[in-house]
């Protein structure tokens, strides 16, 4: 199984979720699928997670979210 490790806390503003979605879709097209791990999720990162889930990515890949913010409610997104 392919693996994509993305630290979206280090990516700038507007293209963050688009880049993550683009990489995820390319990996989903591989026969073996993908496991996507998103680390360092903060306020902007939550939008990327929402976009991935809204795009249906969680039906074909395993989306693992590691939230480094204290008091986050990301469990409802994964």
C-alpha positions as a Python dict, from the first residue, in 0.01 Angstrom:
ca = {
    (1, 'X'): (0, 0, 0),
    (2, 'X'): (132, 343, -92),
    (3, 'X'): (164, 605, 177),
    (4, 'X'): (143, 983, 157),
    (5, 'X'): (267, 1178, 457),
    (6, 'X'): (167, 1541, 442),
    (7, 'X'): (243, 1806, 700),
    (8, 'X'): (-5, 2076, 602),
    (9, 'X'): (102, 2303, 885),
    (10, 'X'): (409, 2389, 678),
    (11, 'X'): (220, 2473, 357),
    (12, 'X'): (106, 2825, 280),
    (13, 'X'): (-256, 2941, 265),
    (14, 'X'): (-485, 2897, -33),
    (15, 'X'): (-335, 2603, -219),
    (16, 'X'): (-298, 2383, 89),
    (17, 'X'): (-614, 2176, 51),
    (18, 'X'): (-597, 2176, -330),
    (19, 'X'): (-244, 2032, -323),
    (20, 'X'): (-343, 1771, -67),
    (21, 'X'): (-651, 1673, -267),
    (22, 'X'): (-450, 1652, -588),
    (23, 'X'): (-186, 1425, -430),
    (24, 'X'): (-453, 1210, -268),
    (25, 'X'): (-646, 1163, -592),
    (26, 'X'): (-331, 1059, -779),
    (27, 'X'): (-255, 799, -514),
    (28, 'X'): (-611, 667, -513),
    (29, 'X'): (-578, 592, -884),
    (30, 'X'): (-299, 345, -809),
    (31, 'X'): (-419, -15, -793),
    (32, 'X'): (-305, -56, -435),
    (33, 'X'): (-480, 254, -303),
    (34, 'X'): (-316, 476, -44),
    (35, 'X'): (-286, 560, 321),
    (36, 'X'): (-282, 934, 380),
    (37, 'X'): (-147, 1072, 707),
    (38, 'X'): (-205, 1439, 779),
    (39, 'X'): (11, 1581, 1059),
    (40, 'X'): (21, 1914, 1235),
    (41, 'X'): (-341, 1994, 1172),
    (42, 'X'): (-443, 2340, 1292),
    (43, 'X'): (-728, 2571, 1197),
    (44, 'X'): (-642, 2581, 826),
    (45, 'X'): (-568, 2211, 823),
    (46, 'X'): (-919, 2130, 935),
    (47, 'X'): (-1047, 2282, 612),
    (48, 'X'): (-820, 2050, 413),
    (49, 'X'): (-957, 1752, 605),
    (50, 'X'): (-1314, 1864, 542),
    (51, 'X'): (-1239, 1901, 170),
    (52, 'X'): (-1089, 1553, 152),
    (53, 'X'): (-1390, 1399, 323),
    (54, 'X'): (-1636, 1602, 115),
    (55, 'X'): (-1456, 1481, -196),
    (56, 'X'): (-1522, 1122, -90),
    (57, 'X'): (-1158, 1039, -29),
    (58, 'X'): (-1231, 842, 288),
    (59, 'X'): (-1421, 578, 88),
    (60, 'X'): (-1114, 468, -105),
    (61, 'X'): (-820, 550, 122),
    (62, 'X'): (-739, 532, 490),
    (63, 'X'): (-721, 889, 620),
    (64, 'X'): (-517, 920, 939),
    (65, 'X'): (-526, 1257, 1114),
    (66, 'X'): (-270, 1350, 1378),
    (67, 'X'): (-374, 1673, 1545),
    (68, 'X'): (-105, 1864, 1729),
    (69, 'X'): (-335, 2140, 1855),
    (70, 'X'): (-454, 2120, 2215),
    (71, 'X'): (-829, 2098, 2259),
    (72, 'X'): (-909, 2014, 1899),
    (73, 'X'): (-1223, 1829, 1796),
    (74, 'X'): (-1080, 1656, 1488),
    (75, 'X'): (-1214, 1316, 1589),
    (76, 'X'): (-1546, 1414, 1435),
    (77, 'X'): (-1378, 1459, 1095),
    (78, 'X'): (-1207, 1122, 1075),
}
